[in-house]
Amino acid sequence: MDCEAPTCRICYRRKATGQGPLIAPCSCRGLIGFAHKRCLETWLREKDTNQCDVCLQPISVRNKPMPIWYFFRDPKHRRDVVRMLVNALSCLGDVMVLSFAWTYASGFLGSVGWLTYLFILGVLLFQTVFWMMVEVIRIV
């Protein structure tokens, strides 16, 4: 086994894999001087930096945003995707309930009077704001 062969300092694989070719992105030398382009992009994105943590030299790599479907396919984000789906379904349910309540209230309020109409409108608006706040709190 050749210990001097260039190795990616992030994934520890030696040759060009699906992660791209090995590059020397900074002034680090020796075994820690190489990284796959994709490994480096992922590492820089997760660290939220653009410099090497060893030599502190800025790394110039074109960091293009990942397509949105990468977020949905990545197993690390599965819990977030499920929470987003639950929140979307809950919000859709809230909108349906409030629209049915509004339709029902509008049907029998024609003869009651404008004061009652404004009261029910206020109650429905309060419920809408209340449940929107509940959804926001659940997301955070």
N, C-alpha and C positions, 0 to 999 in steps of 0.2 A: 504494500500500500504506500503510495507516494504522498507524503505529508506536505510536500512543497507545491503541489498542484493548486492552481487558483481555485478558491472555494468562496461561495457566496457567504458573506458574514451574517446574513439574516436567516436564510433557510438551510445553510450548510451543505448544499448540493454543489458538486464540482463543475459539471458541464452545463452547456446551454440546454435548458429544459423548456417547458411551456412558459416559463417566467421570462424568457428572453435571454440574450447573450450576457455574459459577465462583463461588467464595465468597471472602470476605476473612477468613481464619481468625485473623489476628493483627494487630498494630499496624503492620506494614510498609505503606508507601504506595508509590504509583507502579506501575511495571511488575512489580515482584516481590511485590505485595500480593495477588495472586489465585492460586487453585489450584482444580482440580476436586476435589470431595469424595472421589471414589474414589482419585484420584492422591495426595491428601493422606493418606488412610488407609493406602495401600500404603507410602508414604514413611515415615510415622511407625512403621509396623510393622517395616520393614526397618532403620530407624535405632534402633529400640527406645528411643524418647524420646516425650515429649508436649509439647515446647516448640519454638518456632521457632529455627532455628540462626542467624538474622540478628538479630532483636530480642530473643530469649530469653524472649519472652512465652509462658506456657503456652497450649497450644491445646486447647480443649475440643471434642473430637470423640468421639462414641460409637463406640468401637472394638469392633465385634462380631467374634467369631472367624469366620474363613472356613470354609465347609463343607469337609469332608475331601476331596471329589472335586476341589476346586480344586488341592489339592496334587498329586493324581495326574494331572491334565490339564495342569499347567503344565510347559512344556518345560524350564524351569530345574531341575526336580526329577526329570527323567527318569532320571538316573543313580542317584539315591537310590531311586527306585521299583524299578529293576532289581535293585539290591543287596538291597532288602527281599524281593523275590520269590525271588531266589537263596537268601537266608538261610532263608526260610520253607520252600522245597523241601528244602534241606539238613537243616533241623531235622526235617522230616517223614520224610526218609530215615533219619536217625539213630534216630528213635523206632521206625520200622518194623524196622530191623535189630536194635535192642535187644529189641524185643518178640518177634521171631522167635527170637532167641538165648535169651531167657528161657523161651519156650514149649518149645523144644527141650531146654534144660537141665532143665526141670521134668519132662519126660517120662521121661528115663532116670535121674533122680536118686532116684526113689522107693525103690530098693533099695540105693543106695550108702551112705547114712549122712548124718547131719546135719552132720558136720564138712566133708565135701566140698561139701555143699549150701551151707553158710555161705561157704566159700572161693569158689565160683562166684558166689554172690550178691555178695560183696565185689568180685570182678573186674568184674562187670557194673555195679555202682554206680560203681566207679572209672572205667570207660569212659564212663559217662553223664556224670559230672562233667567228665572230660577233654574230651569233645567239646562239652559246653556252654560250657566256657571257650574252646575254639577258636572257636566261633560268636561269643561275646562279643568276642573280640579282633578277629575279622573285621569286626564291626559298627563298632567304634571305629576 
